[in-house]
Amino acid sequence: MNEALLRSLTPSVLAILVRRGADFAAAEDAVQDALVEAVRVWPVEQPRDPKGWLVTVAWRKFLDATRSDAARRRRENLVDDEPAPGPVAAADDTLQLYFLCAHPSLTPSSAVALTLRAVGGLTTRQIAQAYLVPEATMAQRISRAKRTVSGVRFDRHGDVATVLRVLYLVFNEGYTGDVDLAAEAIRLTRQLAAAIDHPEVRGLLALMLLHHARRAARTAPDGSLVPLAEQDRARWDTESIAEGVVILQAALARDRLGEFQAQAAIAALHADAPAAEETDWVQIVEWYDELARLTDSPVVRLNRAVAVGEADGPRAGLAALAELSDSLPRHTAVAAYLHERAGDLATAARLYAEAARKAPHLAERDHLTRQAARLNASRRNRLEKDT
């Protein structure tokens, strides 16, 4: 059973049903039913034209659902419109579907959540983590979005800013989470950059390339996380870094700074340093100041506290951290790191262990647990030497 094939075909099938007149919520249900049918049938006999098979089955599922709710005349018209089974022309409708989901009738946050769920393939839990809200809250938001667009004709596209936000979150989940979506997000952002002249689109593409360039060095052979300062920079993809820097410079030259350009500038400064100790932390703090001004995001201020700790010393970083709510994700991990830098190993070990219990991903939890164990072992060795 080729799950990757099913996942790759889902956006195009969904887009085809929407273009044929199905409202979004009903089309999504029909596609999901078709995927269930594929899981049942394909292991026995996979069709020669998987996409055409899915379109045909999904359309029939949609018609069946419509027959139960609509009047006879409407049902008969839809039956007449049913396409004959056969090959479907190859086309990539994914980016178009992103714009359709960013419908003007939805708020930007609801449009992003709906697109991530319906097109991006993320679970409600993953989306809730990205938005820093409880899973039940996100489930309600997605349900409201579906009800809002139910029966709406998707003939007006949403705005670029909403689509960029979706692509950014899809990339982040692919880069740090359980589902490999990063390469797909880069591909779609390239398409968007080729289609429209927008500095923030190019800023986002540069950001993705600069982060993706470090991917091979982010994990050890055993799957454990490798912090940025400890990564083997020889394993970074220099071609992607060079491309990202060129794209970023062209975007910044437009003098229309946005949050993705600011984030890309920070990533470029990390990529430019031959070694971790040569990182220009002072300039990174300045870019975080710009980013905080643009977004007023507590997560940005959390990352800024780390940069301040590197530029001005761990005590300055802890002072910046003290201004933020300790309920922020990764706040405890940042506090542990800064306390370790300040020489307070006992507090750092305790905080690393606490952060591990809160970590959303297994790899991150294992990394924080090892950090706590490392500091506890170091403290024991010191005590043994002193005695």
C-alpha positions as CSV (number, residue, x, y, z in Angstrom):
1,M,0.0,0.0,0.0
2,N,1.7,3.2,-1.2
3,E,0.7,5.8,1.5
4,A,3.0,8.4,0.0
5,L,1.3,8.1,-3.4
6,L,-2.1,8.6,-1.7
7,R,-0.9,11.6,0.2
8,S,0.6,13.2,-2.9
9,L,-2.6,12.7,-5.0
10,T,-5.1,14.0,-2.3
11,P,-4.7,17.8,-3.0
12,S,-5.2,17.4,-6.8
13,V,-8.3,15.1,-6.3
14,L,-9.8,17.5,-3.8
15,A,-9.2,20.5,-6.2
16,I,-10.8,18.6,-9.1
17,L,-14.0,18.0,-7.0
18,V,-14.1,21.6,-5.9
19,R,-13.8,22.8,-9.5
20,R,-16.6,20.5,-10.5
21,G,-19.0,22.2,-8.1
22,A,-18.6,20.3,-4.8
23,D,-18.5,22.5,-1.8
24,F,-15.3,22.2,0.2
25,A,-16.5,20.3,3.2
26,A,-18.4,17.7,1.1
27,A,-15.5,17.3,-1.3
28,E,-13.1,16.7,1.6
29,D,-15.4,14.0,3.0
30,A,-15.7,12.4,-0.4
31,V,-12.0,12.3,-0.9
32,Q,-11.5,10.8,2.6
33,D,-14.0,8.1,1.8
34,A,-12.2,7.4,-1.5
35,L,-8.9,7.1,0.3
36,V,-10.5,4.5,2.7
37,E,-11.7,2.6,-0.3
38,A,-8.2,2.8,-1.8
39,V,-6.7,1.3,1.3
40,R,-9.1,-1.6,1.1
41,V,-8.8,-2.2,-2.7
42,W,-5.3,-1.2,-3.8
43,P,-3.3,-3.9,-1.9
44,V,-5.2,-6.5,-4.0
45,E,-5.2,-4.6,-7.3
46,Q,-3.7,-1.1,-7.7
47,P,-5.3,0.7,-10.7
48,R,-3.2,1.7,-13.7
49,D,-4.3,5.3,-13.3
50,P,-4.4,5.9,-9.5
51,K,-5.4,9.6,-9.8
52,G,-8.2,8.9,-12.2
53,W,-9.5,6.0,-10.0
54,L,-9.5,8.3,-6.9
55,V,-11.3,11.1,-8.8
56,T,-14.0,8.7,-10.1
57,V,-14.6,7.1,-6.7
58,A,-14.5,10.4,-4.8
59,W,-17.0,12.0,-7.2
60,R,-19.3,9.0,-6.8
61,K,-19.0,9.3,-3.0
62,F,-19.9,12.9,-3.3
63,L,-22.9,12.2,-5.4
64,D,-24.1,9.5,-3.0
65,A,-23.9,12.0,-0.1
66,T,-25.6,14.7,-2.2
67,R,-28.4,12.4,-3.2
68,S,-29.3,11.9,0.5
69,D,-29.6,15.6,1.1
70,A,-30.6,17.3,-2.1
71,A,-33.9,17.4,-4.1
72,R,-34.5,14.9,-6.9
73,R,-34.0,17.5,-9.6
74,R,-30.6,18.6,-8.2
75,R,-29.6,14.9,-7.9
76,E,-30.5,14.1,-11.5
77,N,-28.4,17.1,-12.7
78,L,-25.4,16.0,-10.7
79,V,-25.7,12.4,-12.1
80,D,-25.7,13.8,-15.6
81,D,-22.5,15.6,-14.8
82,E,-20.7,12.5,-13.6
83,P,-17.6,12.0,-15.7
84,A,-16.8,8.7,-17.3
85,P,-14.0,6.7,-15.8
86,G,-10.7,7.2,-17.5
87,P,-7.2,8.8,-17.3
88,V,-7.1,12.3,-15.8
89,A,-4.7,14.9,-17.2
90,A,-1.6,15.4,-15.1
91,A,-1.7,18.7,-13.2
92,D,-0.5,20.1,-9.9
93,D,-3.4,21.8,-8.3
94,T,-1.9,22.0,-4.8
95,L,-0.9,25.6,-4.7
96,Q,-4.2,26.6,-6.3
97,L,-6.0,24.7,-3.5
98,Y,-4.0,26.6,-0.9
99,F,-5.3,29.8,-2.3
100,L,-8.9,28.4,-2.5
101,C,-8.7,27.4,1.2
102,A,-7.6,30.9,2.1
103,H,-11.2,32.0,1.2
104,P,-12.2,35.6,2.1
105,S,-15.1,34.3,4.1
106,L,-12.7,32.9,6.6
107,T,-10.5,34.7,9.1
108,P,-6.7,34.2,8.4
109,S,-6.2,31.9,11.4
110,S,-9.2,29.7,10.4
111,A,-8.1,29.6,6.8
112,V,-4.6,28.5,7.8
113,A,-5.9,25.8,10.2
114,L,-8.4,24.5,7.6
115,T,-5.7,24.3,4.9
116,L,-3.2,22.6,7.1
117,R,-5.8,20.0,8.0
118,A,-7.3,19.4,4.6
119,V,-4.4,20.0,2.2
120,G,-1.2,19.9,4.3
121,G,-2.0,16.5,5.9
122,L,-1.3,17.7,9.4
123,T,-3.3,16.3,12.3
124,T,-5.4,18.5,14.6
125,R,-2.9,18.0,17.3
126,Q,0.1,19.1,15.2
127,I,-1.8,22.2,14.1
128,A,-2.8,23.0,17.8
129,Q,0.9,22.7,18.8
130,A,1.9,25.2,16.0
131,Y,-0.7,27.6,17.2
132,L,0.0,27.1,20.9
133,V,-3.6,26.3,21.7
134,P,-5.3,23.2,23.2
135,E,-6.2,20.4,20.7
136,A,-9.9,20.7,21.5
137,T,-9.8,24.5,20.7
138,M,-8.2,23.8,17.4
139,A,-10.7,21.1,16.6
140,Q,-13.5,23.5,17.2
141,R,-11.8,26.2,15.0
142,I,-11.4,23.7,12.1
143,S,-15.1,22.6,12.4
144,R,-16.3,26.2,12.4
145,A,-14.2,26.9,9.3
146,K,-15.7,23.9,7.5
147,R,-19.2,25.1,8.4
148,T,-18.4,28.6,7.2
149,V,-17.3,27.4,3.7
150,S,-19.9,24.7,3.4
151,G,-22.0,25.6,0.4
152,V,-19.7,28.5,-0.5
153,R,-18.5,28.6,-4.1
154,F,-14.7,28.7,-4.3
155,D,-14.4,31.3,-7.0
156,R,-12.4,33.9,-5.0
157,H,-8.9,33.3,-3.9
158,G,-7.6,34.2,-0.5
159,D,-4.7,36.6,0.1
160,V,-1.0,35.9,-0.3
161,A,-0.2,36.5,3.4
162,T,-2.5,33.6,4.5
163,V,-1.0,31.2,2.0
164,L,2.5,32.2,3.1
165,R,1.5,31.5,6.7
166,V,0.3,28.0,5.7
167,L,3.4,27.2,3.8
168,Y,5.6,28.3,6.7
169,L,3.8,26.1,9.2
170,V,3.8,23.1,6.8
171,F,7.6,23.6,6.4
172,N,8.1,23.8,10.1
173,E,6.1,20.7,10.8
174,G,8.1,18.9,8.1
175,Y,11.4,20.2,9.4
176,T,10.9,19.5,13.1
177,G,7.9,17.1,13.3
178,D,6.8,13.6,12.5
179,V,5.7,14.2,8.9
180,D,8.2,15.0,6.1
181,L,6.6,18.0,4.4
182,A,9.5,20.4,4.2
183,A,10.5,19.6,0.6
184,E,6.9,19.9,-0.5
185,A,6.6,23.3,1.2
186,I,9.8,24.5,-0.6
187,R,8.5,23.2,-4.0
188,L,5.2,25.1,-3.6
189,T,7.0,28.3,-2.4
190,R,9.2,28.1,-5.5
191,Q,6.1,27.9,-7.6
192,L,4.6,30.9,-5.8
193,A,7.8,32.9,-6.2
194,A,7.8,32.2,-9.9
195,A,4.2,33.2,-10.3
196,I,4.2,36.5,-8.3
197,D,6.7,39.3,-7.5
198,H,6.4,39.6,-3.8
199,P,9.4,40.2,-1.4
200,E,7.9,38.2,1.4
201,V,7.4,35.2,-0.9
202,R,11.1,35.4,-1.7
203,G,11.9,36.0,2.0
204,L,10.0,32.8,2.9
205,L,11.7,30.8,0.2
206,A,15.1,32.0,1.4
207,L,14.3,31.1,5.0
208,M,13.2,27.6,3.9
209,L,16.4,27.0,1.9
210,L,18.7,28.3,4.6
211,H,17.1,26.1,7.3
212,H,16.8,23.1,5.0
213,A,20.5,23.4,4.1
214,R,21.3,22.3,7.7
215,R,19.0,19.3,7.7
216,A,21.6,16.6,7.2
217,A,23.6,17.9,10.3
218,R,20.6,18.2,12.6
219,T,20.6,14.5,13.7
220,A,23.2,12.0,14.7
221,P,23.4,8.5,13.2
222,D,21.3,7.2,16.1
223,G,18.6,9.8,15.4
224,S,19.4,12.1,18.3
225,L,19.2,15.9,17.8
226,V,22.4,17.8,17.3
227,P,22.2,21.5,18.5
228,L,23.1,24.2,16.0
229,A,26.4,25.0,17.9
230,E,27.5,21.4,17.7
231,Q,26.6,20.6,14.1
232,D,29.2,19.6,11.6
233,R,29.0,22.6,9.2
234,A,30.8,20.6,6.5
235,R,27.6,18.7,6.1
236,W,25.5,21.8,5.4
237,D,24.3,22.2,1.8
238,T,26.4,25.2,0.6
239,E,24.5,25.4,-2.7
240,S,21.2,25.9,-0.9
241,I,22.8,28.4,1.4
242,A,24.2,30.4,-1.5
243,E,20.8,30.3,-3.3
244,G,19.0,31.4,-0.1
245,V,21.4,34.3,0.5
246,V,21.0,35.6,-3.1
247,I,17.2,35.4,-2.9
248,L,17.2,37.1,0.5
249,Q,19.5,40.0,-0.7
250,A,17.2,40.6,-3.7
251,A,14.1,40.7,-1.4
252,L,15.8,43.0,1.2
253,A,16.8,45.4,-1.7
254,R,13.1,46.0,-2.2
255,D,13.0,47.8,1.1
256,R,9.7,46.2,2.1
257,L,10.8,44.3,5.2
258,G,8.5,41.6,6.5
259,E,8.8,38.9,9.1
260,F,10.0,36.1,6.8
261,Q,12.8,38.3,5.4
262,A,13.9,39.1,9.0
263,Q,13.9,35.4,9.9
264,A,15.8,34.6,6.8
265,A,18.4,37.3,7.7
266,I,18.9,35.6,11.1
267,A,19.3,32.2,9.4
268,A,21.8,33.7,6.9
269,L,23.9,35.0,9.8
270,H,24.1,31.6,11.3
271,A,25.0,30.1,7.9
272,D,27.7,32.7,7.3
273,A,29.6,31.8,10.5
274,P,32.5,29.3,9.8
275,A,32.2,28.1,13.4
276,A,29.6,28.6,16.2
277,E,31.9,30.8,18.2
278,E,32.2,33.2,15.2
279,T,28.5,33.8,15.0
280,D,27.6,37.5,14.9
281,W,25.2,37.4,17.8
282,V,25.0,41.2,18.2
283,Q,23.6,41.6,14.7
284,I,21.3,38.6,15.3
285,V,19.9,40.4,18.3
286,E,19.3,43.5,16.2
287,W,17.3,41.4,13.7
288,Y,15.3,39.8,16.5
289,D,14.4,43.4,17.6
290,E,13.1,44.0,14.0
291,L,11.2,40.8,14.0
292,A,9.7,41.5,17.4
293,R,8.6,44.9,16.1
294,L,6.9,43.3,13.1
295,T,5.2,40.4,14.9
296,D,5.0,41.1,18.6
297,S,5.4,37.4,19.0
298,P,6.3,35.9,22.4
299,V,8.1,33.1,20.6
300,V,10.3,35.6,18.8
301,R,11.1,37.3,22.2
302,L,12.0,33.8,23.6
303,N,14.5,33.3,20.8
304,R,15.7,36.8,21.3
305,A,16.5,36.0,24.9
306,V,18.8,33.2,23.7
307,A,20.6,35.6,21.3
308,V,20.9,38.2,24.1
309,G,22.5,35.5,26.3
310,E,25.1,34.8,23.6
311,A,25.8,38.5,22.7
312,D,25.8,40.0,26.2
313,G,26.2,37.0,28.5
314,P,23.8,34.5,30.2
315,R,22.7,36.8,33.0
316,A,21.5,39.3,30.4
317,G,19.7,36.5,28.6
318,L,18.0,35.4,31.9
319,A,16.9,39.0,32.5
320,A,15.3,39.1,29.0
321,L,13.7,35.7,29.7
322,A,12.3,36.9,33.0
323,E,10.0,39.3,31.1
324,L,8.2,36.4,29.4
325,S,5.6,34.0,30.6
326,D,7.0,30.7,31.7
327,S,4.0,29.0,30.0
328,L,5.6,29.5,26.6
329,P,6.7,26.3,24.9
330,R,10.4,25.7,25.3
331,H,10.7,28.5,27.9
332,T,12.0,25.9,30.4
333,A,14.6,24.6,27.9
334,V,15.9,28.1,27.2
335,A,16.1,28.8,31.0
336,A,18.0,25.5,31.4
337,Y,20.5,26.5,28.7
338,L,21.1,30.0,30.1
339,H,21.5,28.7,33.6
340,E,24.1,26.2,32.4
341,R,25.9,29.0,30.6
342,A,25.9,30.9,33.8
343,G,27.4,28.0,35.7
344,D,24.4,27.0,37.8
345,L,24.5,23.4,36.9
346,A,22.1,22.1,39.5
347,T,19.3,24.5,38.4
348,A,20.1,23.7,34.8
349,A,19.9,20.0,35.3
350,R,16.5,20.3,37.1
351,L,15.2,22.5,34.3
352,Y,16.4,20.3,31.5
353,A,14.5,17.4,33.1
354,E,11.4,19.5,33.5
355,A,11.6,20.6,29.9
356,A,12.0,17.0,28.7
357,R,8.7,16.2,30.3
358,K,7.0,19.0,28.4
359,A,8.7,18.3,25.0
360,P,6.2,17.7,22.1
361,H,8.4,15.4,20.1
362,L,10.3,12.3,21.1
363,A,13.7,13.4,19.6
364,E,13.5,16.7,21.5
365,R,12.5,14.9,24.7
366,D,15.4,12.5,24.4
367,H,17.9,15.3,23.8
368,L,16.7,17.3,26.9
369,T,16.9,14.1,29.0
370,R,20.5,13.5,27.9
371,Q,21.3,17.1,28.7
372,A,20.0,16.7,32.3
373,A,21.9,13.4,32.7
374,R,25.1,15.0,31.4
375,L,24.9,17.8,33.9
376,N,24.0,15.4,36.8
377,A,27.0,13.2,35.9
378,S,29.3,16.2,35.8
379,R,28.1,17.4,39.2
380,R,28.7,13.9,40.6
381,N,32.2,13.7,39.2
382,R,33.0,17.1,40.8
383,L,31.7,16.0,44.1
384,E,33.8,12.8,43.9
385,K,36.9,14.8,43.1
386,D,36.3,17.2,46.0
387,T,35.9,14.3,48.4
